[in-house]
């Protein structure tokens, strides 16, 4: 590299002297590109071979023709698709409303479990009992109890709408899981953070709101998104109470035609909705891991 003197007499690199990589570095980069192309070619070839083998195994199975007519009938798929999409609108609304309710209720339960002092002992016990009970109770049983049991009580002023009751059951179950996610985030914050906030004159409530919770929520974003993905799939279970969602719309056609293709259509619609959410969760997780490795987040 050529050095020139500026107006002050100091030597500085010549602006027109471009950097030239060494032959060894160029060779190393060529080797990396070659190895990357070879790995990509091998992955593509192995994928094609695997797909071809699976295809041949399935289509040559003795019952393939019957299975194809029963589960992959194009006529019933075309009939079911618009009805499934119409029912999917109910699933999306349940996802939005229940998702917000789950986050709020889960946060309140998590805060109740982390309150300090003997005066809050009953509240901590109730919050722990809630999370233990609803995390242990299967969701399908919870849905049956709420959707079928509440109307049987004939309580005045209590709704019997299966959509509202199903959404309530989903909120009860998922808020228990989300509460544990929030609690893990709160307890992962070092006590020095709270002590530093108190030393600056913040009360316990202010320290929790302005210091602890923001860090805890930021750390728990990936598992919270995973719970949201699971909630999106489980909204289809409200159909057990008679609500016409995507699953129930497919079930109506199956009951009339005795052909199971509508179930495949409904399943593919849910998969198409879930995959972008899953990839977004993976992207957020990887981004936060990179930031944490670089010291960008606590």
Residue pairs with C-beta under 8 A, 6 or more apart in sequence:
1 13
1 14
1 17
1 19
2 13
2 14
2 17
3 11
3 12
3 13
3 14
4 11
4 12
4 13
4 14
5 11
5 12
6 12
58 64
61 67
69 259
70 259
70 260
70 261
71 260
71 261
71 263
71 264
72 261
72 264
73 259
73 261
76 253
76 257
76 259
76 261
76 262
77 261
77 262
77 264
77 265
79 253
79 262
80 249
80 250
80 253
80 261
80 262
80 265
80 266
81 265
83 249
83 250
83 252
83 253
83 262
84 246
84 249
84 250
84 262
84 265
84 266
84 269
85 246
85 269
86 249
87 244
87 245
87 246
87 247
87 248
87 249
87 250
88 245
88 246
88 269
88 273
90 163
90 235
90 238
90 243
90 244
90 245
90 246
91 232
91 235
91 236
91 245
91 246
94 163
94 166
94 167
94 170
94 235
94 238
94 245
95 228
95 231
95 232
95 235
97 167
98 167
98 170
98 171
98 174
98 231
98 235
99 228
99 231
101 167
101 171
101 175
102 170
102 171
102 174
102 175
102 178
102 227
102 231
103 178
103 224
105 171
105 175
105 178
105 179
106 174
106 175
106 176
106 177
106 178
106 179
106 181
106 182
107 178
107 179
107 182
107 213
109 127
109 130
109 131
109 175
109 176
109 179
109 182
110 127
110 178
110 179
110 180
110 181
110 182
110 183
110 186
111 182
111 186
111 208
112 120
112 123
112 124
112 126
112 127
113 124
113 127
113 128
113 131
113 179
113 183
114 183
114 186
114 187
115 123
115 124
116 204
127 179
130 176
130 179
131 176
131 179
131 180
133 176
134 142
134 172
134 173
134 175
134 176
135 173
135 176
135 177
135 180
137 173
139 169
139 170
139 173
139 234
139 237
140 237
140 240
142 169
142 172
142 173
143 166
143 169
143 170
143 237
143 238
143 240
143 241
144 240
145 169
146 165
146 166
146 168
146 169
146 172
147 162
147 165
147 166
147 169
147 238
147 240
147 241
148 241
150 158
150 160
150 165
151 160
151 165
159 165
162 238
162 241
162 242
162 243
163 238
163 241
163 243
165 241
166 237
166 238
166 240
166 241
166 243
167 238
170 231
170 234
170 235
170 237
170 238
174 227
174 230
174 231
174 234
177 227
178 224
178 227
181 220
181 223
181 224
181 227
182 216
182 217
182 220
184 220
185 215
185 216
185 217
185 219
185 220
186 212
186 213
186 216
188 216
188 219
189 211
189 212
189 215
189 216
193 211
193 212
193 215
194 204
194 207
194 208
194 211
194 212
196 211
197 206
197 207
197 210
197 211
197 212
198 204
198 207
202 210
202 211
215 298
217 224
218 288
218 297
219 297
219 298
221 284
221 288
222 281
222 284
222 285
222 288
225 277
225 280
225 281
225 284
226 281
228 277
229 274
229 277
229 278
229 281
232 270
232 273
232 274
232 277
233 270
233 274
235 245
236 245
236 246
236 247
236 266
236 270
237 247
238 245
239 245
239 247
239 248
239 251
242 248
244 252
246 266
246 269
246 270
247 266
249 262
249 266
250 262
250 263
250 265
250 266
251 262
251 263
253 259
253 262
254 260
254 262
254 263
288 297
290 296
291 297
